[in-house]
Amino acid sequence: MRAARLAALLLVAALPAAAADYTPGRPLESHAGARLDYALKCKGCHGLRGQGTPGHVPRLEGFVGLFTHLPEGRDYLMRVPGVARSVLDDVRLTAVLNWVLETYGREQVAPGFRPFTVAEVAAARLRPLEDRKGLRDRMLAELRAKGLLAPEEDGIGRSPEPRAPGGG
C-alpha cells in the first residue's frame, strides 16, 4: 500500500505543471462559483484555459468576445447546444457565460456590451440553435467583413490528428 502511494505521488510530481494547473512556488489555484462550474461542465471540451480542441471544438481564449460585436452574437452565445442544454440552472449558467467573457474574451468584447441576465438566459436556452454551424459561419463572415477576424481564422483551426478522407 505504501509503495503504491509513493508511486502515485511520484507520477503526479512528474506531470507537467500545466497538467496539474500548478506552477511551482505558487499556491494551488482554487475553483469556486462560475469558475468551478466551468471547470466541471465546460473544460472537458473547451479546456481549462479556453484553448478548445483544434479541428473539433472552438477556442474561447481571445475569440469568444468577438461574437459580442454582432447583433445575433449575444443570442448565439446563450443558445449554442452546450450552453442551452447545460445541466446548470439559469443562475449558475448566467454566471458562467459572464465569467467566460470576462476571462477569455475581455479584450474582444464590444464596447458597451452588457453582462447576460438570468431572465434572458432562461428564455434563450428554451430555444437551442437548430443551425449552429450555418449561423456561426455567417457570423464569422460578418466578423471578417468588419475587419475583426483574419480571413483564415475560425476559432477552431486544424486538427493535428490525421483524418481519413470523408471522416469526421
MOURCOR-V857404 format. One record per residue. RES is the residue in one small letter. PHI is phi in whole degrees, 0 to 359 (NA if undefined). OMEGA is omega in radians with two decimals (NA if undefined). D_CENTER is the distance of its C-alpha to the mean C-alpha in Angstrom with 1 decimal. Layout:
BEGIN
<<RES	PHI	OMEGA	D_CENTER> <RES	PHI	OMEGA	D_CENTER>>
END
This chain:
BEGIN
<<m	NA	-3.13	39.7> <r	296	3.13	39.9> <a	295	3.12	39.4> <a	294	3.12	36.3> <r	295	3.11	34.8> <l	297	3.11	35.7> <a	297	3.12	34.2> <a	295	3.11	30.9> <l	297	3.12	30.8> <l	295	3.10	31.7> <l	297	3.12	29.0> <v	297	-3.13	26.3> <a	296	-3.12	28.0> <a	278	-3.14	27.8> <l	292	3.06	24.0> <p	299	-3.11	22.3> <a	302	-3.11	21.2> <a	297	-3.12	17.5> <a	294	-3.13	17.6> <a	266	-3.09	19.1> <d	55	-3.05	16.9> <y	214	3.03	20.3> <t	244	-3.13	22.4> <p	308	3.13	26.1> <g	91	3.12	28.0> <r	248	3.09	25.1> <p	294	3.07	24.6> <l	300	3.08	22.0> <e	288	3.07	18.8> <s	249	-3.14	18.7> <h	239	3.10	16.0> <a	210	3.07	17.0> <g	59	-3.10	16.2> <a	298	3.13	12.6> <r	296	3.10	11.6> <l	295	3.12	13.4> <d	299	3.08	12.0> <y	299	-3.11	8.4> <a	299	-3.10	10.2> <l	276	-2.99	12.2> <k	246	-3.01	10.3> <c	238	-3.01	6.6> <k	294	3.13	7.1> <g	301	3.12	9.6> <c	255	-3.04	7.7> <h	271	3.13	4.5> <g	82	-3.13	7.1> <l	296	3.14	8.4> <r	259	3.08	8.4> <g	71	-3.05	4.9> <q	279	-3.13	7.5> <g	69	3.09	6.6> <t	233	-3.06	10.1> <p	311	3.13	12.6> <g	85	-3.04	14.4> <h	226	-3.03	12.4> <v	236	-3.12	8.6> <p	299	3.02	7.2> <r	281	3.07	5.9> <l	258	-3.08	4.3> <e	304	3.09	7.3> <g	68	-3.07	10.3> <f	223	-3.00	9.3> <v	301	-3.13	7.5> <g	294	3.13	10.7> <l	300	-3.11	12.9> <f	296	-3.14	12.7> <t	288	3.11	14.5> <h	276	-3.08	17.5> <l	244	-3.13	18.3> <p	305	-3.12	20.1> <e	273	-3.11	18.2> <g	295	3.13	14.7> <r	300	3.14	14.7> <d	298	3.14	15.8> <y	304	-3.09	13.4> <l	297	3.13	10.3> <m	275	-3.00	12.4> <r	249	3.08	13.7> <v	302	-3.01	11.4> <p	307	-3.12	12.6> <g	297	3.10	9.9> <v	276	-3.06	10.1> <a	301	-3.09	13.8> <r	260	3.14	14.8> <s	299	3.08	13.2> <v	280	3.11	16.0> <l	291	3.08	15.3> <d	288	-3.04	18.0> <d	300	-3.13	17.6> <v	295	-3.12	18.1> <r	292	3.12	15.4> <l	295	3.10	12.9> <t	299	3.11	13.9> <a	298	3.13	13.6> <v	295	3.13	9.9> <l	303	3.14	9.2> <n	293	3.11	11.6> <w	296	3.14	10.3> <v	301	3.14	6.8> <l	295	3.13	9.1> <e	292	-3.06	11.6> <t	278	-3.01	9.9> <y	254	-3.07	7.8> <g	234	-3.03	9.8> <r	310	-3.08	13.1> <e	286	-3.08	15.1> <q	255	-3.07	14.2> <v	299	-3.12	14.6> <a	297	3.07	17.8> <p	302	3.11	20.9> <g	81	3.13	21.8> <f	297	3.12	18.5> <r	266	3.08	19.0> <p	302	3.09	16.5> <f	295	3.06	15.8> <t	251	3.14	18.8> <v	298	-3.11	19.2> <a	298	-3.11	21.7> <e	289	3.10	19.7> <v	294	3.13	16.7> <a	301	-3.13	19.4> <a	289	-3.06	21.1> <a	294	-3.05	18.3> <r	287	3.04	16.9> <l	286	-3.11	20.5> <r	234	3.13	20.1> <p	304	-3.12	17.2> <l	298	3.07	17.0> <e	274	-3.07	19.8> <d	242	-3.10	19.1> <r	303	-3.08	15.4> <k	294	3.13	16.1> <g	299	3.13	19.2> <l	295	3.14	17.7> <r	299	3.12	14.7> <d	299	3.10	17.5> <r	295	3.13	19.7> <m	291	3.09	17.2> <l	298	3.10	16.6> <a	298	3.13	20.4> <e	293	3.09	20.9> <l	296	3.08	18.6> <r	295	-3.14	20.7> <a	297	3.12	23.9> <k	278	-3.12	23.1> <g	79	-3.13	22.7> <l	268	-3.06	19.2> <l	219	3.11	17.9> <a	295	-3.08	19.9> <p	305	-3.08	21.6> <e	268	-3.08	20.1> <e	278	3.06	16.5> <d	221	3.14	14.0> <g	80	3.14	10.6> <i	249	3.14	11.3> <g	75	-3.11	14.5> <r	257	3.11	17.1> <s	287	3.05	17.1> <p	285	-3.13	19.4> <e	276	3.06	20.9> <p	294	-3.12	24.0> <r	241	3.05	24.0> <a	288	3.11	27.1> <p	305	3.14	28.2> <g	79	3.14	27.0> <g	278	-3.08	24.5> <g	305	NA	20.9>>
END
